[in-house]
Amino acid sequence: MGEATGLLPLDALFANPSRPLCVDVGCGKGRYLAAVARHNSNKNFLGIDRQLSRLRRVSRKLVREELHHVRLIQAEAAHAIHELLPDASVAIYTLFFPDPWPKRRHHRRRLFSPAFLGDIYRTLRPDGRIHVATDHLDYFRAISTLFGAETRFGPIEPLVLTPDEQTDFELLFVAQGKPIGRASYEKR
């Protein structure tokens, strides 16, 4: 954890850097990240979050469970993807329940934008995928419209998480009966 500058030295971060890299953007309390890492020891995982307190909690969980193929960085998501991740280095991105910035005047703060999709495209491997979920259906429509205007990504079957992989937000929203918008895309 900590602030980094320049590209992340992925070869030095992971014991087996040839494994596919999966990036959980906004990993929060790490429920999804730990669960998916538990079931996929053949992949490397990188959790990104801006809140140090969350990352400390996730780090303790990862150490307790001896999940040595997971790394964490404290950074704003857009900055991390734009500045820290090398070209064609990521196999899978997961972005679950990003801040919807629901007020119209705040929409410019939303993570998903044409520039952000450009960075996702640049950093994804040729067969790379991105999985998105949100309870904010207006934001989901905006994300879907953004991807729909892109020729660099094609829609694929949305990823549905197993009960142990569901994030804390997903558990909360499902318990409240809120619908969840899900979409997945593959780099063309």
CYANA upper distance limits for C-alpha pairs under 8 A (distance plus 0.5 A):
  1 MET  CA     55 LEU  CA      8.20
  1 MET  CA     71 ARG  CA      8.35
  1 MET  CA     72 LEU  CA      6.01
  1 MET  CA     73 ILE  CA      5.14
  1 MET  CA     74 GLN  CA      6.38
  2 GLY  CA     73 ILE  CA      6.57
  2 GLY  CA     74 GLN  CA      6.09
  3 GLU  CA     73 ILE  CA      7.78
  3 GLU  CA     74 GLN  CA      6.74
  3 GLU  CA     75 ALA  CA      7.36
  4 ALA  CA      8 LEU  CA      8.05
  4 ALA  CA     84 LEU  CA      8.20
  5 THR  CA     83 GLU  CA      8.34
  5 THR  CA     84 LEU  CA      7.57
  6 GLY  CA     83 GLU  CA      7.04
  6 GLY  CA     84 LEU  CA      6.28
  7 LEU  CA     83 GLU  CA      7.00
  7 LEU  CA     84 LEU  CA      4.71
  7 LEU  CA     85 LEU  CA      6.22
  7 LEU  CA     86 PRO  CA      6.63
  8 LEU  CA     84 LEU  CA      5.79
  8 LEU  CA     85 LEU  CA      6.54
  8 LEU  CA     86 PRO  CA      7.78
  9 PRO  CA     13 LEU  CA      6.77
 10 LEU  CA     14 PHE  CA      6.89
 10 LEU  CA     17 PRO  CA      7.02
 11 ASP  CA     15 ALA  CA      8.34
 11 ASP  CA     16 ASN  CA      8.26
 11 ASP  CA     17 PRO  CA      5.60
 12 ALA  CA     17 PRO  CA      8.19
 13 LEU  CA     17 PRO  CA      8.16
 13 LEU  CA     71 ARG  CA      8.02
 14 PHE  CA     44 ASN  CA      7.67
 14 PHE  CA     69 HIS  CA      7.00
 15 ALA  CA     69 HIS  CA      7.94
 16 ASN  CA     44 ASN  CA      8.48
 17 PRO  CA     44 ASN  CA      8.05
 19 ARG  CA     42 ASN  CA      6.91
 19 ARG  CA     43 LYS  CA      5.60
 19 ARG  CA     44 ASN  CA      6.50
 20 PRO  CA     42 ASN  CA      8.34
 20 PRO  CA     43 LYS  CA      5.63
 20 PRO  CA     44 ASN  CA      6.50
 20 PRO  CA     90 VAL  CA      7.52
 20 PRO  CA     91 ALA  CA      6.11
 21 LEU  CA     43 LYS  CA      6.64
 21 LEU  CA     44 ASN  CA      5.29
 21 LEU  CA     45 PHE  CA      6.19
 21 LEU  CA     46 LEU  CA      7.79
 21 LEU  CA     89 SER  CA      7.42
 21 LEU  CA     90 VAL  CA      5.57
 21 LEU  CA     91 ALA  CA      5.85
 21 LEU  CA     92 ILE  CA      7.28
 22 CYS  CA     43 LYS  CA      7.62
 22 CYS  CA     44 ASN  CA      6.64
 22 CYS  CA     45 PHE  CA      5.31
 22 CYS  CA     46 LEU  CA      6.76
 22 CYS  CA     90 VAL  CA      6.62
 22 CYS  CA     91 ALA  CA      6.22
 22 CYS  CA     92 ILE  CA      5.15
 22 CYS  CA     93 TYR  CA      6.41
 22 CYS  CA     94 THR  CA      8.30
 23 VAL  CA     45 PHE  CA      6.31
 23 VAL  CA     46 LEU  CA      5.25
 23 VAL  CA     47 GLY  CA      6.41
 23 VAL  CA     48 ILE  CA      7.93
 23 VAL  CA     90 VAL  CA      7.51
 23 VAL  CA     92 ILE  CA      6.71
 23 VAL  CA     93 TYR  CA      5.36
 23 VAL  CA     94 THR  CA      6.82
 24 ASP  CA     33 LEU  CA      7.29
 24 ASP  CA     45 PHE  CA      7.97
 24 ASP  CA     46 LEU  CA      6.70
 24 ASP  CA     47 GLY  CA      5.34
 24 ASP  CA     48 ILE  CA      6.72
 24 ASP  CA     93 TYR  CA      6.46
 24 ASP  CA     94 THR  CA      5.37
 24 ASP  CA     95 LEU  CA      6.86
 25 VAL  CA     47 GLY  CA      6.71
 25 VAL  CA     48 ILE  CA      5.51
 25 VAL  CA     49 ASP  CA      7.16
 25 VAL  CA     77 ALA  CA      6.77
 25 VAL  CA     93 TYR  CA      7.58
 25 VAL  CA     94 THR  CA      6.54
 25 VAL  CA     95 LEU  CA      5.73
 25 VAL  CA     96 PHE  CA      8.16
 26 GLY  CA     47 GLY  CA      7.67
 26 GLY  CA     48 ILE  CA      5.91
 26 GLY  CA     49 ASP  CA      5.10
 26 GLY  CA     50 ARG  CA      7.94
 26 GLY  CA     77 ALA  CA      7.48
 26 GLY  CA     95 LEU  CA      7.22
 26 GLY  CA     96 PHE  CA      7.92
 26 GLY  CA     98 PRO  CA      7.65
 27 CYS  CA     32 TYR  CA      8.08
 27 CYS  CA     33 LEU  CA      7.18
 27 CYS  CA     47 GLY  CA      5.97
 27 CYS  CA     48 ILE  CA      6.32
 27 CYS  CA     49 ASP  CA      6.22
 28 GLY  CA     49 ASP  CA      6.92
 28 GLY  CA     54 ARG  CA      6.43
 28 GLY  CA     55 LEU  CA      7.89
 28 GLY  CA     58 VAL  CA      8.50
 29 LYS  CA     54 ARG  CA      5.97
 29 LYS  CA     55 LEU  CA      7.69
 29 LYS  CA     57 ARG  CA      7.17
 29 LYS  CA     58 VAL  CA      6.25
 29 LYS  CA    168 ASP  CA      8.08
 30 GLY  CA     34 ALA  CA      6.32
 30 GLY  CA     58 VAL  CA      5.74
 30 GLY  CA    167 THR  CA      8.21
 31 ARG  CA     35 ALA  CA      6.72
 31 ARG  CA    164 ASP  CA      8.36
 31 ARG  CA    165 GLU  CA      7.04
 31 ARG  CA    166 GLN  CA      7.60
 31 ARG  CA    167 THR  CA      6.10
 31 ARG  CA    168 ASP  CA      7.36
 32 TYR  CA     36 VAL  CA      6.54
 32 TYR  CA    164 ASP  CA      8.01
 32 TYR  CA    165 GLU  CA      5.00
 32 TYR  CA    166 GLN  CA      6.30
 32 TYR  CA    167 THR  CA      5.84
 33 LEU  CA     37 ALA  CA      6.51
 33 LEU  CA     45 PHE  CA      8.27
 33 LEU  CA     47 GLY  CA      7.64
 33 LEU  CA    165 GLU  CA      8.19
 34 ALA  CA     38 ARG  CA      6.52
 34 ALA  CA     61 LYS  CA      8.14
 34 ALA  CA     62 LEU  CA      7.14
 34 ALA  CA     67 LEU  CA      8.18
 35 ALA  CA     39 HIS  CA      7.08
 35 ALA  CA    164 ASP  CA      6.91
 35 ALA  CA    165 GLU  CA      5.85
 36 VAL  CA     40 ASN  CA      6.64
 36 VAL  CA    165 GLU  CA      6.93
 37 ALA  CA     41 SER  CA      6.70
 37 ALA  CA     43 LYS  CA      8.14
 37 ALA  CA     44 ASN  CA      8.42
 37 ALA  CA     45 PHE  CA      7.45
 37 ALA  CA     67 LEU  CA      7.46
 37 ALA  CA     69 HIS  CA      8.11
 37 ALA  CA     70 VAL  CA      7.73
 38 ARG  CA     67 LEU  CA      7.47
 41 SER  CA     69 HIS  CA      7.58
 43 LYS  CA     69 HIS  CA      7.81
 44 ASN  CA     69 HIS  CA      5.66
 44 ASN  CA     70 VAL  CA      6.52
 45 PHE  CA     69 HIS  CA      6.76
 45 PHE  CA     70 VAL  CA      5.05
 45 PHE  CA     71 ARG  CA      6.76
 46 LEU  CA     70 VAL  CA      6.21
 46 LEU  CA     71 ARG  CA      5.36
 46 LEU  CA     72 LEU  CA      6.08
 46 LEU  CA     73 ILE  CA      8.02
 47 GLY  CA     70 VAL  CA      7.93
 47 GLY  CA     71 ARG  CA      6.77
 47 GLY  CA     72 LEU  CA      5.18
 47 GLY  CA     73 ILE  CA      6.89
 48 ILE  CA     72 LEU  CA      6.44
 48 ILE  CA     73 ILE  CA      5.66
 48 ILE  CA     74 GLN  CA      6.50
 48 ILE  CA     75 ALA  CA      6.92
 48 ILE  CA     76 GLU  CA      8.24
 48 ILE  CA     77 ALA  CA      7.14
 48 ILE  CA     80 ALA  CA      8.28
 49 ASP  CA     54 ARG  CA      8.13
 49 ASP  CA     55 LEU  CA      7.37
 49 ASP  CA     72 LEU  CA      8.44
 49 ASP  CA     73 ILE  CA      7.21
 49 ASP  CA     74 GLN  CA      5.78
 49 ASP  CA     75 ALA  CA      6.33
 49 ASP  CA     76 GLU  CA      7.15
 49 ASP  CA     77 ALA  CA      7.45
 50 ARG  CA     74 GLN  CA      5.53
 50 ARG  CA     75 ALA  CA      5.24
 50 ARG  CA     76 GLU  CA      5.73
 50 ARG  CA     77 ALA  CA      8.00
 51 GLN  CA     55 LEU  CA      7.03
 51 GLN  CA     74 GLN  CA      7.24
 52 LEU  CA     56 ARG  CA      6.63
 52 LEU  CA     74 GLN  CA      6.84
 53 SER  CA     57 ARG  CA      6.95
 54 ARG  CA     58 VAL  CA      6.75
 55 LEU  CA     59 SER  CA      6.41
 55 LEU  CA     72 LEU  CA      7.51
 55 LEU  CA     73 ILE  CA      8.34
 55 LEU  CA     74 GLN  CA      7.79
 56 ARG  CA     60 ARG  CA      6.81
 57 ARG  CA     61 LYS  CA      6.96
 58 VAL  CA     62 LEU  CA      6.69
 59 SER  CA     63 VAL  CA      6.66
 59 SER  CA     72 LEU  CA      8.06
 60 ARG  CA     64 ARG  CA      6.58
 61 LYS  CA     65 GLU  CA      6.69
 62 LEU  CA     66 GLU  CA      6.38
 62 LEU  CA     67 LEU  CA      5.68
 62 LEU  CA     68 HIS  CA      7.92
 62 LEU  CA     70 VAL  CA      8.05
 63 VAL  CA     67 LEU  CA      6.87
 63 VAL  CA     68 HIS  CA      7.98
 75 ALA  CA     79 HIS  CA      7.41
 75 ALA  CA     80 ALA  CA      6.43
 76 GLU  CA     80 ALA  CA      6.61
 77 ALA  CA     81 ILE  CA      6.73
 77 ALA  CA    111 LEU  CA      8.32
 78 ALA  CA     82 HIS  CA      6.47
 78 ALA  CA    111 LEU  CA      7.32
 78 ALA  CA    116 PHE  CA      7.12
 79 HIS  CA     83 GLU  CA      6.14
 79 HIS  CA     84 LEU  CA      7.90
 80 ALA  CA     84 LEU  CA      5.47
 80 ALA  CA     85 LEU  CA      7.19
 81 ILE  CA     85 LEU  CA      5.87
 81 ILE  CA    119 ASP  CA      6.90
 81 ILE  CA    120 ILE  CA      7.57
 81 ILE  CA    123 THR  CA      8.00
 82 HIS  CA    116 PHE  CA      8.31
 82 HIS  CA    119 ASP  CA      6.13
 85 LEU  CA     89 SER  CA      7.51
 85 LEU  CA    123 THR  CA      6.95
 86 PRO  CA    123 THR  CA      6.52
 87 ASP  CA    122 ARG  CA      5.94
 87 ASP  CA    123 THR  CA      4.82
 87 ASP  CA    124 LEU  CA      7.53
 87 ASP  CA    125 ARG  CA      8.38
 88 ALA  CA    122 ARG  CA      6.70
 88 ALA  CA    123 THR  CA      4.94
 88 ALA  CA    124 LEU  CA      5.15
 88 ALA  CA    125 ARG  CA      4.66
 88 ALA  CA    126 PRO  CA      7.56
 89 SER  CA    123 THR  CA      6.09
 89 SER  CA    124 LEU  CA      6.44
 89 SER  CA    125 ARG  CA      6.33
 90 VAL  CA    123 THR  CA      6.37
 90 VAL  CA    124 LEU  CA      5.17
 90 VAL  CA    125 ARG  CA      6.16
 90 VAL  CA    128 GLY  CA      7.25
 91 ALA  CA    124 LEU  CA      6.46
 91 ALA  CA    125 ARG  CA      6.10
 91 ALA  CA    127 ASP  CA      7.63
 91 ALA  CA    128 GLY  CA      5.06
 91 ALA  CA    129 ARG  CA      6.91
 92 ILE  CA    124 LEU  CA      7.86
 92 ILE  CA    128 GLY  CA      6.14
 92 ILE  CA    129 ARG  CA      5.35
 92 ILE  CA    130 ILE  CA      6.16
 92 ILE  CA    131 HIS  CA      8.22
 93 TYR  CA    129 ARG  CA      6.83
 93 TYR  CA    130 ILE  CA      5.07
 93 TYR  CA    131 HIS  CA      6.71
 94 THR  CA    130 ILE  CA      6.33
 94 THR  CA    131 HIS  CA      5.33
 94 THR  CA    132 VAL  CA      6.60
 95 LEU  CA    130 ILE  CA      8.18
 95 LEU  CA    131 HIS  CA      6.72
 95 LEU  CA    132 VAL  CA      5.44
 95 LEU  CA    133 ALA  CA      7.20
 96 PHE  CA    131 HIS  CA      8.24
 96 PHE  CA    132 VAL  CA      5.98
 96 PHE  CA    133 ALA  CA      5.24
 96 PHE  CA    134 THR  CA      6.69
 96 PHE  CA    167 THR  CA      8.29
 97 PHE  CA    132 VAL  CA      8.19
 97 PHE  CA    133 ALA  CA      6.17
 97 PHE  CA    134 THR  CA      4.91
 97 PHE  CA    135 ASP  CA      7.32
 97 PHE  CA    169 PHE  CA      7.56
 97 PHE  CA    170 GLU  CA      8.35
 98 PRO  CA    111 LEU  CA      7.90
 98 PRO  CA    134 THR  CA      7.40
 99 ASP  CA    110 ARG  CA      7.45
 99 ASP  CA    111 LEU  CA      8.29
100 PRO  CA    107 HIS  CA      8.32
100 PRO  CA    110 ARG  CA      6.82
100 PRO  CA    136 HIS  CA      7.09
100 PRO  CA    139 TYR  CA      6.48
101 TRP  CA    106 HIS  CA      6.12
101 TRP  CA    107 HIS  CA      6.26
101 TRP  CA    109 ARG  CA      7.31
101 TRP  CA    110 ARG  CA      6.60
102 PRO  CA    106 HIS  CA      7.48
102 PRO  CA    107 HIS  CA      7.35
102 PRO  CA    139 TYR  CA      8.28
103 LYS  CA    107 HIS  CA      7.11
106 HIS  CA    110 ARG  CA      7.96
111 LEU  CA    116 PHE  CA      7.52
112 PHE  CA    116 PHE  CA      6.35
112 PHE  CA    117 LEU  CA      7.43
112 PHE  CA    143 ILE  CA      7.06
113 SER  CA    117 LEU  CA      6.76
113 SER  CA    146 LEU  CA      7.80
114 PRO  CA    118 GLY  CA      6.73
114 PRO  CA    146 LEU  CA      7.69
115 ALA  CA    119 ASP  CA      6.97
116 PHE  CA    120 ILE  CA      6.75
117 LEU  CA    121 TYR  CA      6.51
118 GLY  CA    122 ARG  CA      6.64
119 ASP  CA    123 THR  CA      6.65
120 ILE  CA    124 LEU  CA      6.53
121 TYR  CA    152 ARG  CA      7.89
121 TYR  CA    187 LYS  CA      7.24
124 LEU  CA    128 GLY  CA      5.59
124 LEU  CA    129 ARG  CA      7.81
124 LEU  CA    187 LYS  CA      7.66
125 ARG  CA    187 LYS  CA      8.18
126 PRO  CA    187 LYS  CA      6.61
126 PRO  CA    188 ARG  CA      7.41
127 ASP  CA    186 GLU  CA      7.11
127 ASP  CA    187 LYS  CA      6.35
127 ASP  CA    188 ARG  CA      7.79
128 GLY  CA    186 GLU  CA      6.27
128 GLY  CA    187 LYS  CA      5.95
129 ARG  CA    184 SER  CA      7.51
129 ARG  CA    185 TYR  CA      6.06
129 ARG  CA    186 GLU  CA      4.87
129 ARG  CA    187 LYS  CA      6.66
130 ILE  CA    184 SER  CA      6.08
130 ILE  CA    185 TYR  CA      5.87
130 ILE  CA    186 GLU  CA      7.04
131 HIS  CA    158 PRO  CA      7.51
131 HIS  CA    159 LEU  CA      6.92
131 HIS  CA    182 ARG  CA      8.10
131 HIS  CA    183 ALA  CA      6.51
131 HIS  CA    184 SER  CA      4.87
131 HIS  CA    185 TYR  CA      7.16
132 VAL  CA    182 ARG  CA      6.21
132 VAL  CA    183 ALA  CA      5.83
132 VAL  CA    184 SER  CA      6.66
133 ALA  CA    140 PHE  CA      8.25
133 ALA  CA    180 ILE  CA      7.11
133 ALA  CA    181 GLY  CA      5.99
133 ALA  CA    182 ARG  CA      4.92
133 ALA  CA    183 ALA  CA      7.06
134 THR  CA    139 TYR  CA      8.14
134 THR  CA    140 PHE  CA      6.87
134 THR  CA    180 ILE  CA      6.15
134 THR  CA    181 GLY  CA      5.82
134 THR  CA    182 ARG  CA      7.24
135 ASP  CA    140 PHE  CA      8.32
135 ASP  CA    170 GLU  CA      8.49
135 ASP  CA    173 PHE  CA      7.49
135 ASP  CA    178 LYS  CA      7.10
135 ASP  CA    179 PRO  CA      6.60
135 ASP  CA    180 ILE  CA      5.09
135 ASP  CA    181 GLY  CA      6.54
136 HIS  CA    140 PHE  CA      6.73
136 HIS  CA    180 ILE  CA      8.14
136 HIS  CA    181 GLY  CA      8.06
137 LEU  CA    141 ARG  CA      6.62
137 LEU  CA    180 ILE  CA      8.07
137 LEU  CA    181 GLY  CA      6.81
138 ASP  CA    142 ALA  CA      6.86
139 TYR  CA    143 ILE  CA      6.64
140 PHE  CA    144 SER  CA      6.57
140 PHE  CA    181 GLY  CA      6.52
140 PHE  CA    182 ARG  CA      8.33
141 ARG  CA    145 THR  CA      6.52
142 ALA  CA    146 LEU  CA      6.65
143 ILE  CA    147 PHE  CA      6.78
144 SER  CA    148 GLY  CA      6.37
144 SER  CA    183 ALA  CA      8.15
145 THR  CA    149 ALA  CA      6.78
146 LEU  CA    150 GLU  CA      7.27
147 PHE  CA    153 PHE  CA      7.40
151 THR  CA    188 ARG  CA      8.27
152 ARG  CA    187 LYS  CA      6.55
152 ARG  CA    188 ARG  CA      5.77
153 PHE  CA    185 TYR  CA      6.43
153 PHE  CA    186 GLU  CA      5.91
153 PHE  CA    187 LYS  CA      5.16
153 PHE  CA    188 ARG  CA      5.82
154 GLY  CA    185 TYR  CA      5.84
154 GLY  CA    186 GLU  CA      5.79
154 GLY  CA    187 LYS  CA      7.05
154 GLY  CA    188 ARG  CA      6.93
155 PRO  CA    183 ALA  CA      8.01
155 PRO  CA    184 SER  CA      6.45
155 PRO  CA    185 TYR  CA      4.86
155 PRO  CA    186 GLU  CA      6.84
156 ILE  CA    183 ALA  CA      8.20
156 ILE  CA    184 SER  CA      5.96
156 ILE  CA    185 TYR  CA      5.79
156 ILE  CA    186 GLU  CA      7.06
157 GLU  CA    183 ALA  CA      7.88
157 GLU  CA    184 SER  CA      6.75
158 PRO  CA    182 ARG  CA      6.35
158 PRO  CA    183 ALA  CA      5.19
158 PRO  CA    184 SER  CA      5.15
158 PRO  CA    185 TYR  CA      8.47
159 LEU  CA    182 ARG  CA      7.73
159 LEU  CA    183 ALA  CA      7.65
159 LEU  CA    184 SER  CA      6.94
160 VAL  CA    182 ARG  CA      8.35
161 LEU  CA    165 GLU  CA      6.08
161 LEU  CA    166 GLN  CA      6.23
162 THR  CA    166 GLN  CA      6.92
166 GLN  CA    170 GLU  CA      6.37
166 GLN  CA    171 LEU  CA      6.90
167 THR  CA    171 LEU  CA      6.79
168 ASP  CA    172 LEU  CA      6.74
169 PHE  CA    173 PHE  CA      6.60
170 GLU  CA    174 VAL  CA      6.40
170 GLU  CA    180 ILE  CA      8.47
171 LEU  CA    175 ALA  CA      6.58
172 LEU  CA    176 GLN  CA      6.84
173 PHE  CA    177 GLY  CA      6.79
173 PHE  CA    178 LYS  CA      5.78
173 PHE  CA    179 PRO  CA      8.18
173 PHE  CA    180 ILE  CA      8.39
174 VAL  CA    178 LYS  CA      6.11
174 VAL  CA    179 PRO  CA      7.67
174 VAL  CA    180 ILE  CA      8.30
